[in-house]
């Protein structure tokens, strides 16, 4: 298990954000990732439009997961319409 920082951007709309957050947390738990910290950073203006959206709702996670599961989760997040953008970072490197 390695430690990761994970930031995800959802639609600024509250309903879509809640659905997206539920999807992300369930995907993380199904993959065996242990969420150590979750912080809601709120709605921010995006530097450029993503899917015709000017604003996004940011959520930051610190988690532990196997490196092999990160690729599978990334694939699921890429296919989801609930997630605008996401980034996994290994802070020890």
N, C-alpha and C positions, 0 to 999 in steps of 0.2 A: 504494500500500500504506500502510495506517495501522496504528499500534500499538494493541493492545487488551489489556486484562486480562480474563481469562475464569475464572470460578469455577463449578464444577459439583459437585452433591451427588448421590452414588450411594447405593444401599442399603448398609447397614452390613455385610451378609453378604459375606465375602471373594470367593466365586465370582461373585456378581452384580456386585460392584464391579470385578473383573477383566474381566468381559465388557463392562461399561459403559465402562470406560476404553479397552479395545480399540476399541469402537464409536466413541467420541468422537475418539480420535487418528486413526483411519482416515478418519472424516468430515472432520476438519480437513485432513488431508493431501490427500484427494481434491479438496477445494475450493481447494487451492493455498495454504493458510495455512502460514506458517513458524513453528513452535513454537520460541521462543527460550529459554523457561524453563518447567519443570514442577516443581511442588512438592506432595508429598503431605502434607496437613495432618492426616490421620488421622480417626478417628471422633469426632464431637461430638454432644452432645444438641441436638436441634432445639428452637427456641422454640415451635413448634406442630407437631402431627402432619401429616405429608405422606404420603398414601396409607397411612394407619394405621401409619406408622413413627415411632418416638420418637427414633431416632438416624440419623445420616447420615454417610457418608464423604466428606470434602471434598477436592477437588483443585483447585489453582490453576495457571493457565497465563498466560504472557505470550507474545503472538503478533503476527505481522504478517499482515494480510489485506486484501483489497479490500472496501470497504463493501458492495458488491452481494452478495458471497458470504455475508456475515453473516446476512442475512435468510433465505437458503436453508438455512444450517446451523441457524438457530434453528427453522425449520419442522421439520427432521428430528429435532432434539432434543425438540421438543414432542410428536412422534408416538411417540417411543421410550419403552418401558416400563422401560428400563435407567437412565434419567436421572430423578431426582426433581425437581430444580430446577437452573437455570443462569442466569448473568448475564454479558453482555458489557458492558464499560465502556471507553470511550475516555478515557484519563487526561489527554489534552491539553486537554480541554474543561472 
